């Protein structure tokens, strides 16, 4: 709603944050192209309000089939981004606005195919190529996993795969981690013993439990900088999962 957009922009503005708004890529035409009518209405409203922001289109397109019953290949997604870039350029206010994507999950199988196809048709539409990374499934992670250097080194491998794909098609294109944390669905809050096996407990954080996830962040930020990623976006500020940075009272939680 207009009120929600107003509140979101006001929050970002008051907090000194740059707002990147994710448009809905699941709105499709009969021939499976992106239906941009809703986005055009939103852009007109935001332009009238002089809301400075950047844009994305969709989130983790590799999951569309599982979550929404929609299979979308990378080439079509790139064409959709090209349409969005054209719409932005038609706006006096947003003609130079940032556009980032495709926010694909970390590369493997179908995901790397989506990224490759997207770059073929949409690389020139985006200002930075975005992808997501998590080391582990938070429902299955053990204490040993969070301290295992071999697990940490998987990030180097995934960064290398993404950089290779991007630079083959669009040399010099910035690459961002558009969403990342230690484990999908949760962050470590401590550990407990079940039978003979230690496992992570995903419960409310205490300050003495925070260091478990800190090792990952030290490695992730240092490795990302060393390998040339320009931006790392931490998941999540508030609400989802148990890895949020603020509680329901907007008080900060340990990293």
PyMOL commands that set and color helices and strands:
alter all, ss='L'
color gray80, all
select helices_A, chain A and resi 2-15+37-48+61-68+74-89+110-125+143-146+149-152+154-169+207-209+211-227
alter helices_A, ss='H'
color red, helices_A
select strands_A, chain A and resi 20-23+54-57+99-104+128-137+174-184+191-194+197-200+231-234
alter strands_A, ss='S'
color yellow, strands_A
deselect
rebuild
show_as cartoon
